[in-house]
Amino acid sequence: MTLLRTFAVTGLLLAVAAPAAAQTAAIRVDHPWSRATPAGATAGAAYMTIENAGNAEDRLTGVSSDVAAATELHEMKMADGVMKMRAVTEGLVVPAHGSVALKPGGYHVMLVGLKKPLKAGETLVLTLDFAKAGKVEVSAPVMDMTSTGPKMDHMKMH
């Protein structure tokens, strides 16, 4: 009887723990990348698409990387004919069954106080922190200064 009780308790614990693992599996990061920076530059940026396959929205609450003194979520947008950039301090919502694009001229990860220039061919490691999914590590290739991003798979069906 004790063995049967042990199996029952173990099964119950696994059932309770399963939703947390499913939340982490809901977030997927596609096409992360960054641009090379010129010598002496103190800031850079990183871009990506974040997809949420889950049934509940999640929120990107922060980003960290060893390549910069600080990392911040920023948004660029036109206001009264002027392009303005602001920090996104409340985090970035990733809707359920939806996605958010971090791209030049829009949302992006700002790398402030670069410890050294970003060089084409290197890889930048970012840790994304989500309210529900937790920490997700991403490797972003550094592309040349004129790059518009990685070649996308246009044949991919959504």
C-alpha positions in Angstrom: 0.0 0.0 0.0 2.9 2.4 0.8 4.3 1.9 -2.8 0.9 2.7 -4.3 0.6 5.8 -2.2 4.2 6.9 -3.3 3.2 6.5 -7.0 0.0 8.5 -6.4 1.8 11.4 -4.7 4.5 11.4 -7.4 1.8 11.5 -10.1 0.1 14.4 -8.4 3.3 16.3 -8.1 4.1 15.8 -11.8 0.6 17.0 -12.8 1.0 20.1 -10.7 4.5 20.9 -12.1 3.6 20.3 -15.8 1.9 23.7 -16.5 5.1 25.6 -15.6 7.1 23.6 -18.1 4.4 24.2 -20.8 4.7 28.0 -20.2 8.4 28.0 -20.9 7.9 25.9 -24.0 5.4 28.5 -25.3 8.0 31.2 -26.1 10.2 30.9 -29.2 12.7 33.4 -30.4 13.3 33.5 -34.2 16.0 35.2 -36.2 18.0 37.0 -33.5 20.7 39.3 -34.8 22.7 42.4 -34.2 24.7 44.9 -36.3 28.5 45.5 -36.1 29.4 48.8 -34.5 32.2 51.2 -35.4 35.3 51.5 -33.2 34.5 53.8 -30.3 30.8 53.2 -30.4 29.2 53.0 -26.9 25.8 51.6 -27.9 24.5 48.9 -30.2 21.2 47.1 -30.7 19.8 43.6 -31.1 16.7 42.4 -33.0 14.5 39.3 -33.1 11.0 38.0 -33.4 9.4 36.5 -30.3 6.6 34.1 -30.8 4.2 32.9 -28.1 2.4 29.6 -28.8 0.7 29.6 -25.4 -2.8 30.3 -24.4 -1.9 33.3 -22.2 0.1 36.5 -22.9 3.6 36.8 -21.6 5.7 39.9 -21.0 9.4 40.4 -21.8 10.4 42.2 -18.7 14.1 42.6 -19.3 17.3 41.6 -21.2 20.9 41.1 -20.0 24.2 40.5 -21.8 27.8 40.5 -20.8 28.8 42.7 -23.8 27.3 45.9 -22.3 27.1 47.8 -19.0 23.3 47.8 -19.4 20.6 46.4 -21.7 17.2 48.1 -22.2 14.1 47.5 -24.2 13.5 50.5 -26.5 10.9 51.6 -29.0 11.4 54.0 -31.9 8.4 55.7 -33.6 7.4 58.7 -35.5 5.8 61.5 -33.4 5.0 64.9 -35.1 7.3 64.1 -38.0 10.2 63.3 -35.8 11.7 59.8 -35.0 11.8 59.4 -31.3 13.3 56.7 -29.1 12.1 55.8 -25.6 12.8 53.1 -23.1 10.0 50.5 -22.6 10.0 50.4 -18.8 6.8 48.4 -18.4 8.0 45.5 -20.5 6.8 44.2 -23.8 3.7 42.1 -24.1 3.8 39.0 -26.3 0.2 38.1 -27.0 -1.1 34.6 -26.7 -0.8 32.8 -30.1 0.9 35.9 -31.4 4.3 37.5 -31.9 6.3 40.7 -31.4 9.0 41.9 -33.9 12.0 43.6 -32.5 13.4 45.3 -35.7 15.3 48.5 -36.8 12.9 51.5 -36.5 10.7 49.8 -34.0 11.1 47.8 -30.7 14.7 46.7 -30.1 17.2 45.7 -27.4 19.5 48.6 -26.7 23.0 47.7 -25.6 24.3 50.6 -23.6 28.0 51.0 -22.6 29.5 48.5 -24.9 32.6 46.9 -23.4 34.1 46.5 -26.9 32.8 47.0 -30.5 30.5 44.4 -31.9 32.3 42.8 -34.9 30.7 41.0 -37.8 31.0 37.3 -37.5 30.9 37.2 -33.7 27.9 36.0 -31.7 26.2 38.0 -29.1 24.6 36.1 -26.2 21.4 37.7 -24.7 19.3 36.4 -21.8 15.7 37.4 -22.2 13.6 37.5 -19.0 9.9 36.8 -19.3 7.2 37.2 -16.6 5.9 33.6 -17.1 8.4 31.7 -19.2 11.4 32.9 -17.2 14.9 33.2 -18.6 15.5 32.3 -22.3 19.1 32.5 -23.6 19.5 33.6 -27.2 22.6 33.6 -29.5 22.5 36.5 -32.0 25.0 36.6 -34.9 26.6 40.0 -35.4 26.1 41.0 -39.0 27.9 43.8 -40.9 27.0 47.5 -40.3 24.8 47.7 -43.4 22.8 44.5 -42.8 19.0 44.5 -42.7 19.0 41.2 -40.9 19.2 37.5 -41.5 17.7 36.0 -44.7 14.2 35.0 -43.7 12.6 31.7 -44.8 9.7 33.1 -46.9 8.5 29.6 -47.6 7.6 29.0 -44.0 3.9 28.6 -43.5 2.2 30.2 -40.4 
